[in-house]
Amino acid sequence: MMFWYGDHGMSGWGYGLMAVGMALFWALLIVGVILTVRYLAQSPTPGGGTTIVRPTAEQVLAERFARGEIDADEYHHRLATLRGAGGPGAKSAGDV
């Protein structure tokens, strides 16, 4: 039978080491859970790491048109400029 008091039991150092051990246990457990969640949440890429997907210029233009920031004429004009089918700086076949 184990005695917890007196000369046969746990001293102040025993309680201190038990408290430090318990704090280390919980800290390692929490860090492990956080690292596991972060690892599982990242998207797989061939080079390792994460990939940032940026919208194309046409997608940004379509979003601005959908939000009502630009009207239909401006949308079509800018879309044609992006696709190279006209615009202020585009040259026609006769402008050589």
N, C-alpha and C positions, 0 to 999 in steps of 0.2 A: 504494500500500500504506500502511496506517495503522500508525503506531508507537505503542505503548501506554506506552512508557517514555521518560524523558529529556525534553528540551525539546519534542519533537514530539508528545507523547501527552497523555493525560488527567492533569490535575493533581488535587490534593486537593479543589478546589472542584467539579471534574467528578464525582468519586466521591460527594461529599456531595449534589450536586443529583440525581444518579442515584438515590441512596438515598431522598431525600425524594420524588422523583417516583414511585418504586415504592411507597412507603408510601401516598401519596395515591391511586394507582391502585387498590390493594387495598381501601383504606377506602371509596372510592366504589363499587367493585364490590360489597362486602358490604352497604353501606347500600342500594344499588339492589335487591339480591336480597331483603332484608328488607322493604322498602317494597312490592315487587311481590307478595310472599307475603301481606302484610297486606291489600293492596288486593283480591286475588283471594279472600281468605278471608271478607271481610265480606259480610253478606247485603244484597241491594239493597232499598232503601226509596224511596218517592216523594220524601221530603224530603231524601234523602242521609243518611248515618249508619246506625246499626244499630238494630234494634228488639228490645226486651226483651220476651219472651213470658212472662207470669206466669200460673200456673194459676188457675182459678176456685176459689171456695170449695167447690163441690161436688167438684171434682177433688181438692183437698187432703183433704177429708173421706173420699173414697173411698180415697185412698192411706193415710190413717191406719187405716181399717178393714181394708185389705189387709195392712198390717203387723202387725195385731193390737193396736194401741194402744187401740182402743175395741171394744166388743162390738156385736152386731147391733141390740139394742134402742136403745142410745145412737146408733148410726149412723142408724137410721130416724127417731128423735126429732129429731136435729139436721138431718137432710135435710128433714124436714117443716117445721122452723122456718125453714130457709133458703128454702124454696119458698113460705113464707107460709101453709101449710095447718095451722097449729096451733102449739102451744108455749105456754110460760108467759105470754107477753104478748099472745097473739093473742085477738081478740074474735070471738065467734060472732055469728050473725044476731040472736039474742035479747038480746044485751048492750048494745044501743044506748043 
